[in-house]
Amino acid sequence: MTLYPNLIRDALATVTYAGTKKNLVESQMVGDDIVINGMAVRVTLVFPRDTDPFLRSTVKAAEAAIHYHVSPEVKVTIVTEFLSKPRPKADELLPDVKHIIAVSSGKGGVGKSTVSANLAIALARMGYKVGLLDTDVFGPSMPKMFGVEDAHPYGVDVDGRTLIEPVERYGVKLLSIGFFVAPHTATIWRGGMATSALKQLIADADWGALDYLILDTPPGTSDIHLTILQTLKLTGALIVSTPQQVALADARKGIDMYRNEKINVPILGLVENMAWFTPAELPDHRYFIFGKDGCKPLAEQLGLPLLAQIPLVQSVCEQGDNGTPAALDASTATGQAFLSLAQSVVTVVRRQESKRLNA
């Protein structure tokens, strides 16, 4: 049997590339350098990037198509090339980002995303360059909280790589998986798909120079947290909890994860959210509906600072739903609380940096 390039190309035209929904030839992924030596064939497939999620399945399908449509006796070698430059290694990621802070909670529903959004905005209002990454792949909330649910990030060319341009709102660069999935559709992914998507938001985005990158993490301890810890060098973590004992018990688990000797990420401090309830008509009244000063004894016991106590006010919920977070208005008690939190975070980070330099 005599092999020739068009025979191989016709076989590859039967393989659909999931990234374009077209076959490999129509997608212009088959290189011109098809090399034939007897019954041995060498084919080059060109993919958009080295992190292409369909790379392995496409290579296997191409090999199978040649065996099926040409001959099972063909010895197939497939070489992959990429249009964009390879992604930097983990220790080279985000070299222009000075501080990366994870906002975490052991339990869901304690207002961690609210704290993340308002902390980022407060830091931006203080004059810092700030980015916010929504790492909660299965329950992204930042597009709604920032009022940018209809935003669609686009690609930009940076030094030969195609990167995602973050959405900018209120002086904060923002990325979330919520920009890439339908808002009312559940994200049904296995762990590997979720972590791969998160790595792309981190490594394949044009974050630029930032003073602070805030990571809004999902509740608990999961694959997402491990991916963050393996991919980025964190400055530290903030632990958010309500004064409720159940929430505090879960907060301990979150603290334990970061303090694990294999992880060893500094805990910058605790944030007590929903510290008390203040009705709009009685601004001077405080009702401790989840318990009083619940985070204080935990902070003292673990030797951690309590960076802020954020009151529960109806407007906080309304502003989050409307895409206008409370930190935008520093004249309110809640806005002032988030500004105070931002100032405390800056102070703690500076102290930590000073200790490191003088060590």
MILUM-806173 format. One line per 2 residues: number of its first residue (from 1); their letters; for each residue x, y, z of N, C-alpha, C. Coordinates in steps of 0.1 Angstrom, whole numbers. Layout:
% MILUM-806173
NUM) A) X/Y/Z/X/Y/Z/X/Y/Z ~ ...
//
This chain:
% MILUM-806173
1) MT) 8/-12/0/0/0/0/9/13/0 ~ 5/22/-9/13/34/-10/5/45/-2
3) LY) 12/52/7/6/63/14/10/77/8 ~ 1/86/8/4/100/3/-3/110/12
5) PN) 2/122/13/-3/132/22/-18/134/21 ~ -24/135/9/-39/138/8/-47/126/15
7) LI) -42/114/14/-49/103/20/-49/105/36 ~ -38/110/41/-38/112/56/-47/124/59
9) RD) -46/135/51/-54/147/53/-69/144/52 ~ -73/135/43/-87/131/42/-92/124/54
11) AL) -83/115/60/-87/108/72/-88/118/84 ~ -80/128/85/-80/138/95/-93/147/94
13) AT) -98/148/82/-110/156/79/-122/150/85 ~ -121/137/90/-132/131/96/-133/133/111
15) VT) -122/140/117/-121/142/131/-126/156/134 ~ -136/157/143/-141/170/147/-133/175/160
17) YA) -129/188/159/-122/194/170/-133/201/178 ~ -134/197/191/-145/203/200/-144/218/202
19) GT) -132/223/201/-130/238/203/-137/246/192 ~ -138/241/180/-144/249/169/-157/242/163
21) KK) -159/230/167/-171/222/161/-169/219/146 ~ -157/221/142/-153/218/128/-143/207/127
23) NL) -140/201/115/-130/191/115/-116/197/115 ~ -106/189/117/-92/194/119/-87/202/107
25) VE) -91/197/95/-87/204/83/-93/218/82 ~ -107/219/84/-114/231/83/-109/241/94
27) SQ) -105/235/106/-100/243/117/-85/248/115 ~ -79/244/103/-66/247/100/-56/243/111
29) MV) -58/231/116/-49/226/126/-39/215/121 ~ -41/211/108/-32/201/103/-20/208/96
31) GD) -8/205/101/4/212/95/7/207/81 ~ 14/215/74/18/212/60/29/202/59
33) DI) 35/199/70/47/190/70/44/176/73 ~ 34/170/66/31/156/67/42/148/61
35) VI) 49/140/70/61/132/65/57/117/64 ~ 60/111/53/57/97/51/69/89/47
37) NG) 72/79/55/83/70/52/78/56/52 ~ 75/50/41/69/37/40/56/37/46
39) MA) 54/29/57/41/28/65/42/37/77 ~ 52/45/78/53/54/90/48/68/86
41) VR) 40/75/94/35/88/91/37/97/103 ~ 42/109/100/44/119/111/36/131/107
43) VT) 26/135/116/17/146/114/18/156/125 ~ 18/169/121/18/180/131/4/186/133
45) LV) -1/186/145/-14/192/148/-11/205/156 ~ -17/216/152/-15/229/158/-27/233/166
47) FP) -25/235/179/-36/238/189/-34/253/193 ~ -45/259/197/-45/273/202/-35/276/213
49) RD) -34/266/223/-25/268/234/-22/255/240 ~ -11/255/248/-7/242/254/-16/237/265
51) TD) -26/245/270/-35/241/280/-49/237/274 ~ -49/235/261/-61/231/254/-68/219/261
53) PF) -80/220/266/-87/209/273/-90/197/264 ~ -90/200/250/-93/189/241/-81/183/234
55) LR) -69/186/239/-57/182/232/-56/167/232 ~ -56/160/243/-54/146/244/-65/138/236
57) ST) -77/142/238/-88/135/231/-87/137/215 ~ -83/149/211/-81/151/197/-70/143/191
59) VK) -59/142/198/-47/135/193/-51/120/192 ~ -58/115/201/-62/101/201/-72/98/189
61) AA) -81/108/187/-91/106/177/-84/107/163 ~ -74/115/162/-67/117/149/-59/104/146
63) EA) -53/98/156/-45/86/154/-55/74/150 ~ -66/74/157/-76/63/154/-82/65/140
65) AI) -84/77/135/-90/80/122/-80/75/111 ~ -67/77/113/-57/73/103/-57/58/102
67) HY) -58/51/114/-58/36/114/-71/31/107 ~ -82/38/110/-95/33/104/-97/36/89
69) HV) -93/48/85/-96/52/71/-84/49/62 ~ -72/47/67/-61/44/59/-57/29/60
71) SP) -51/26/72/-47/12/74/-43/11/89 ~ -47/0/95/-43/-3/109/-28/-5/110
73) EV) -22/-8/99/-7/-11/99/1/2/99 ~ -5/14/97/3/26/97/8/29/111
75) KV) 21/32/112/27/37/124/26/52/125 ~ 17/57/134/14/71/134/22/78/145
77) TI) 28/89/142/34/98/152/28/112/150 ~ 22/117/161/16/130/160/23/140/169
79) VT) 28/151/163/35/161/170/26/173/173 ~ 26/179/185/17/190/187/25/203/188
81) EF) 19/214/182/25/227/183/14/236/188 ~ 18/249/192/8/258/198/10/272/192
83) LS) -2/278/190/-1/292/185/4/302/195 ~ 0/299/208/5/309/218/17/302/225
85) KP) 24/311/232/36/306/240/31/298/252 ~ 39/289/256/35/280/268/33/289/280
87) RP) 24/284/289/21/291/301/33/291/310 ~ 35/302/317/47/302/327/46/292/338
89) KA) 57/288/343/57/278/354/51/285/367 ~ 47/277/376/40/282/388/48/293/395
91) DE) 61/290/397/69/300/404/71/313/396 ~ 67/313/384/69/325/375/56/332/373
93) LL) 45/327/379/32/333/376/30/347/384 ~ 23/356/377/20/369/383/31/376/389
95) PD) 42/378/382/54/384/388/51/399/391 ~ 41/405/385/38/419/388/28/421/399
97) VK) 24/410/405/14/412/416/21/411/429 ~ 20/422/437/28/422/450/23/413/461
99) HI) 10/414/463/4/406/474/-9/398/469 ~ -9/386/473/-21/377/469/-27/372/482
101) IA) -40/376/484/-47/373/497/-59/364/494 ~ -60/353/501/-72/344/500/-81/348/511
103) VS) -94/350/507/-105/352/517/-112/339/518 ~ -112/333/530/-117/320/532/-127/319/543
105) SG) -135/308/543/-144/305/554/-145/290/555 ~ -147/285/567/-149/271/568/-163/267/565
107) KG) -172/276/565/-186/273/563/-192/283/553 ~ -202/278/545/-209/287/536/-219/296/543
109) GV) -222/306/536/-233/315/541/-229/325/552 ~ -216/327/554/-211/336/564/-208/350/558
111) GK) -209/351/545/-207/364/538/-193/366/533 ~ -186/355/530/-172/356/526/-171/364/512
113) ST) -180/361/503/-180/369/490/-183/383/492 ~ -192/387/501/-194/401/504/-182/408/510
115) VS) -175/401/519/-163/406/524/-152/408/513 ~ -151/398/504/-141/398/494/-143/410/484
117) AN) -156/412/480/-159/422/471/-157/436/477 ~ -161/438/489/-160/451/496/-146/454/500
119) LA) -138/444/503/-124/446/506/-117/451/494 ~ -119/444/483/-113/448/470/-116/462/466
121) IA) -129/466/468/-133/480/464/-127/490/474 ~ -127/487/487/-121/496/497/-106/498/494
123) LA) -99/487/491/-85/489/487/-83/498/475 ~ -91/496/465/-91/504/453/-93/519/456
125) RM) -103/521/465/-107/535/469/-95/542/476 ~ -87/533/482/-75/539/490/-63/541/480
127) GY) -65/538/468/-55/542/458/-46/530/453 ~ -49/518/458/-41/506/454/-47/500/441
129) KV) -38/494/433/-42/486/421/-46/472/426 ~ -59/469/423/-65/457/429/-71/448/418
131) GL) -69/435/420/-76/425/412/-84/416/421 ~ -95/411/416/-104/402/424/-107/390/415
133) LD) -103/378/420/-105/365/413/-116/357/420 ~ -127/354/414/-137/346/420/-134/332/417
135) TD) -128/325/427/-124/311/425/-135/301/428 ~ -146/305/432/-157/296/435/-163/292/421
137) VF) -158/281/416/-162/277/402/-176/273/401 ~ -181/266/412/-195/261/412/-205/270/417
139) GP) -201/281/423/-211/291/428/-206/305/427 ~ -202/309/414/-197/323/413/-207/334/416
141) SM) -203/344/423/-213/354/427/-208/368/423 ~ -195/370/420/-189/383/418/-196/391/406
143) PK) -199/384/394/-205/392/384/-218/399/388 ~ -226/392/396/-238/399/401/-235/410/412
145) MF) -226/407/421/-222/416/431/-216/429/426 ~ -210/428/414/-204/440/408/-213/446/397
147) GV) -224/440/394/-233/445/384/-228/443/370 ~ -221/432/367/-215/431/354/-218/417/349
149) ED) -230/412/351/-234/399/347/-234/397/332 ~ -236/408/324/-236/407/310/-223/409/303
151) AH) -212/410/311/-199/413/306/-193/400/300 ~ -185/402/289/-179/391/282/-164/394/280
153) PY) -155/389/289/-141/392/287/-136/387/274 ~ -127/395/268/-122/391/255/-107/388/256
155) GV) -101/383/245/-87/379/245/-78/391/240 ~ -67/392/245/-57/402/241/-44/395/239
157) DV) -36/400/229/-23/395/227/-12/402/235 ~ -5/394/243/5/399/252/18/390/250
159) DG) 28/396/244/41/389/242/39/376/236 ~ 30/375/226/29/363/218/19/353/224
161) RT) 13/357/235/2/348/242/-11/355/242 ~ -21/347/239/-35/353/240/-40/351/254
163) LI) -42/363/261/-47/363/275/-61/369/276 ~ -67/365/287/-81/370/290/-79/383/296
165) EP) -87/393/291/-87/407/297/-97/407/308 ~ -93/409/321/-103/410/331/-113/422/329
167) VE) -125/420/335/-135/431/334/-131/441/345 ~ -132/454/343/-128/464/353/-141/471/357
169) RY) -143/472/370/-155/478/376/-151/484/390 ~ -154/496/393/-151/503/405/-136/503/408
171) GV) -128/503/398/-114/504/400/-108/490/403 ~ -115/479/402/-111/466/405/-111/457/392
173) KL) -100/450/389/-99/441/378/-106/428/383 ~ -116/423/375/-124/412/380/-125/401/370
175) LS) -123/388/375/-125/376/367/-133/366/375 ~ -142/359/368/-150/349/374/-154/339/363
177) IG) -156/326/367/-161/316/358/-175/320/354 ~ -181/328/362/-195/332/359/-196/340/346
179) FF) -185/346/341/-185/353/328/-186/343/316 ~ -183/331/319/-181/321/308/-192/310/308
181) VA) -201/310/317/-212/300/318/-225/308/319 ~ -236/301/314/-249/307/315/-253/310/330
183) PH) -258/322/333/-260/325/348/-270/316/355 ~ -279/310/347/-289/301/354/-287/286/351
185) TA) -275/283/347/-272/269/344/-262/264/354 ~ -264/252/360/-255/246/369/-242/242/363
187) TI) -231/244/369/-218/240/364/-215/226/369 ~ -217/216/360/-216/202/364/-202/197/359
189) WR) -192/199/366/-179/195/362/-173/186/373 ~ -164/177/368/-156/169/377/-145/178/383
191) GG) -138/174/393/-128/182/400/-117/187/390 ~ -112/178/381/-102/181/372/-105/192/363
193) MA) -118/192/358/-122/203/349/-123/216/356 ~ -128/216/369/-129/228/377/-115/234/379
195) TS) -106/226/383/-92/231/386/-85/236/374 ~ -88/229/362/-82/234/350/-87/248/346
197) AL) -100/250/348/-106/263/345/-101/273/354 ~ -99/270/367/-93/280/376/-79/284/372
199) KQ) -71/274/368/-57/277/364/-57/286/352 ~ -66/284/343/-67/294/332/-70/308/336
201) LI) -79/309/346/-83/323/350/-71/329/357 ~ -62/321/363/-50/326/370/-39/329/360
203) AD) -36/319/353/-23/320/344/-26/326/331 ~ -38/325/325/-40/329/312/-48/342/312
205) AD) -46/351/322/-53/364/323/-43/375/323 ~ -46/386/317/-37/398/317/-40/406/330
207) WG) -35/402/341/-37/409/354/-29/422/355 ~ -18/422/348/-9/434/348/-3/436/362
209) AL) 1/448/365/7/452/378/-4/454/388 ~ -3/447/399/-13/449/410/-6/450/423
211) DY) -12/458/432/-7/458/446/-13/446/454 ~ -26/444/451/-33/433/458/-42/425/448
213) LI) -41/412/449/-50/403/442/-58/395/453 ~ -71/398/453/-79/391/463/-86/379/457
215) LD) -85/368/464/-91/355/459/-103/352/468 ~ -115/352/462/-127/348/469/-128/333/467
217) TP) -125/326/478/-124/311/477/-138/305/481 ~ -140/292/476/-153/286/480/-152/282/495
219) PG) -163/279/502/-163/275/516/-156/261/517 ~ -151/259/529/-145/245/532/-131/244/527
221) TS) -127/231/526/-113/228/521/-115/218/510 ~ -111/222/498/-114/213/486/-102/213/476
223) DI) -105/207/464/-95/207/454/-92/221/449 ~ -102/230/450/-99/244/445/-89/250/454
225) HL) -90/248/467/-80/254/476/-66/248/474 ~ -65/235/472/-52/229/469/-46/234/456
227) TI) -55/236/446/-50/242/433/-44/256/435 ~ -51/264/443/-46/277/446/-33/277/453
229) LQ) -32/268/463/-20/267/471/-8/262/463 ~ -11/253/453/0/247/445/4/256/433
231) TL) -5/266/430/-3/274/418/3/288/422 ~ -1/293/433/3/306/437/10/307/450
233) KL) 18/317/452/25/319/465/16/330/472 ~ 9/326/482/0/335/489/7/344/499
235) TG) 3/356/500/8/365/510/2/361/524 ~ -10/357/523/-17/353/535/-32/350/533
237) AL) -39/347/543/-53/344/542/-61/351/553 ~ -73/356/549/-83/361/559/-93/351/561
239) IV) -97/349/574/-108/339/577/-120/347/581 ~ -131/344/574/-144/351/577/-153/341/584
241) ST) -159/346/595/-169/338/602/-180/348/608 ~ -191/342/612/-201/349/620/-198/346/634
243) PQ) -204/352/644/-202/349/658/-207/336/662 ~ -215/329/654/-222/317/657/-212/306/660
245) QV) -214/298/670/-205/287/674/-202/277/663 ~ -213/274/655/-212/264/644/-202/270/634
247) AL) -203/282/631/-194/289/621/-180/289/626 ~ -179/292/639/-165/293/645/-158/280/645
249) AD) -166/269/647/-160/255/646/-154/252/632 ~ -162/256/622/-157/254/608/-145/264/605
251) AR) -146/276/611/-135/285/608/-121/279/614 ~ -122/272/625/-110/266/630/-104/256/620
253) KG) -113/249/612/-108/239/602/-101/247/591 ~ -106/258/587/-100/266/576/-86/271/581
255) ID) -85/275/593/-73/280/599/-63/269/599 ~ -67/257/603/-59/245/604/-53/242/591
257) MY) -61/243/580/-56/240/567/-45/248/563 ~ -46/262/565/-35/271/561/-23/269/570
259) RN) -25/265/582/-14/264/592/-7/250/591 ~ -13/241/583/-7/228/581/8/230/577
261) EK) 17/221/582/31/223/580/35/222/565 ~ 26/214/557/29/213/543/25/225/535
263) IN) 16/233/541/10/245/534/17/257/539 ~ 15/260/552/22/271/559/20/284/553
265) VP) 7/288/552/3/301/547/-1/310/559 ~ 5/322/560/2/330/572/-13/334/572
267) IL) -19/334/584/-32/339/586/-31/353/590 ~ -36/362/582/-35/376/584/-44/381/595
269) GL) -55/374/597/-65/378/608/-79/372/605 ~ -88/375/615/-101/371/614/-110/383/611
271) VE) -121/380/604/-131/390/601/-145/385/606 ~ -150/392/616/-164/388/621/-174/395/613
273) NM) -181/387/605/-192/393/597/-206/390/604 ~ -215/399/601/-228/398/608/-227/399/623
275) AW) -218/408/627/-214/408/642/-226/412/650 ~ -235/421/645/-247/425/651/-257/430/641
277) FT) -269/431/644/-280/436/635/-284/450/639 ~ -284/459/630/-288/473/633/-299/476/623
279) PA) -312/478/628/-323/482/620/-320/496/614 ~ -325/499/602/-324/512/595/-330/523/604
281) EL) -342/519/610/-349/530/617/-343/532/631 ~ -334/523/636/-328/525/649/-312/523/647
283) PD) -306/532/641/-292/531/637/-282/530/649 ~ -287/534/661/-278/533/673/-280/520/681
285) HR) -289/511/676/-292/499/683/-284/487/677 ~ -280/478/686/-273/466/681/-280/454/687
287) YF) -284/445/679/-290/432/683/-281/421/679 ~ -275/413/689/-265/403/686/-273/390/684
289) IF) -278/389/672/-287/377/669/-279/364/667 ~ -266/365/664/-258/353/662/-248/351/673
291) GK) -250/359/684/-241/358/695/-232/370/695 ~ -226/373/707/-218/386/708/-203/382/709
293) DG) -196/389/701/-181/388/701/-176/374/700 ~ -183/366/691/-179/352/690/-165/350/685
295) CK) -160/359/676/-147/357/670/-135/362/680 ~ -139/370/689/-128/376/698/-121/365/706
297) PL) -128/356/713/-121/345/720/-113/336/711 ~ -118/333/699/-111/325/690/-98/331/685
299) AE) -99/344/682/-87/352/678/-77/352/689 ~ -81/354/701/-72/355/712/-65/341/715
301) QL) -73/331/714/-68/317/716/-58/313/706 ~ -60/317/694/-51/313/683/-40/324/680
303) GL) -40/335/688/-30/345/686/-31/353/673 ~ -43/355/669/-46/362/656/-53/375/659
305) PL) -51/385/650/-58/397/652/-73/396/647 ~ -82/403/653/-96/404/648/-96/417/640
307) LA) -96/416/627/-93/428/619/-106/437/618 ~ -117/431/619/-130/439/617/-142/432/622
309) QI) -152/439/626/-165/434/630/-175/441/621 ~ -181/434/611/-189/440/601/-204/438/606
311) PL) -211/449/607/-226/447/611/-234/442/600 ~ -245/436/604/-255/431/595/-266/442/593
313) VQ) -266/447/581/-275/458/578/-282/454/565 ~ -295/457/564/-303/452/553/-297/458/540
315) SV) -292/470/540/-287/476/528/-275/468/522 ~ -268/461/531/-256/453/525/-261/443/515
317) CE) -271/436/519/-277/426/510/-283/432/497 ~ -290/443/499/-296/450/488/-285/455/478
319) QG) -275/461/484/-264/467/475/-257/456/468 ~ -255/444/474/-248/433/468/-257/428/456
321) DN) -270/427/458/-279/422/448/-279/432/436 ~ -278/445/439/-279/456/429/-266/459/422
323) GT) -255/452/426/-242/454/420/-235/467/425 ~ -239/472/437/-233/484/442/-229/482/456
325) PA) -217/474/458/-213/470/472/-212/482/482 ~ -213/479/494/-214/489/505/-201/498/506
327) AL) -190/492/502/-177/500/504/-177/512/494 ~ -186/513/485/-186/524/476/-190/537/483
329) DA) -197/535/494/-202/547/502/-196/547/516 ~ -185/554/518/-178/554/531/-185/562/541
331) ST) -196/568/538/-203/576/548/-212/568/556 ~ -215/555/552/-223/546/560/-215/539/570
333) AT) -222/533/580/-214/525/590/-208/513/584 ~ -215/506/575/-210/494/569/-198/498/559
335) GQ) -200/508/552/-189/513/543/-177/516/551 ~ -178/523/562/-167/526/570/-161/514/576
337) AF) -169/504/579/-163/491/585/-154/484/575 ~ -158/484/562/-150/478/552/-138/486/549
339) LS) -139/499/549/-127/507/548/-117/505/559 ~ -122/504/571/-113/501/583/-107/487/581
341) LA) -114/477/576/-109/464/573/-97/465/563 ~ -99/472/552/-89/474/542/-76/480/548
343) QS) -78/490/557/-67/497/563/-59/487/572 ~ -67/478/579/-61/468/588/-53/458/580
345) VV) -58/454/569/-52/444/560/-38/450/555 ~ -38/462/551/-26/469/546/-16/469/557
347) TV) -20/473/569/-11/473/581/-5/460/584 ~ -13/449/584/-8/436/587/2/431/577
349) VR) -2/434/564/7/429/553/20/436/554 ~ 20/449/557/33/457/558/41/452/570
351) RQ) 35/448/581/42/443/593/49/430/589 ~ 41/421/582/46/408/578/58/409/569
353) ES) 57/419/559/67/421/550/80/426/557 ~ 78/435/566/89/441/574/96/430/582
355) KR) 89/421/588/95/410/595/103/401/586 ~ 97/398/574/104/389/565/117/395/560
357) LN) 117/408/558/129/415/553/140/416/564 ~ 135/417/576/145/419/587/149/405/594
359) A) 143/394/589/146/381/594/161/377/591
//
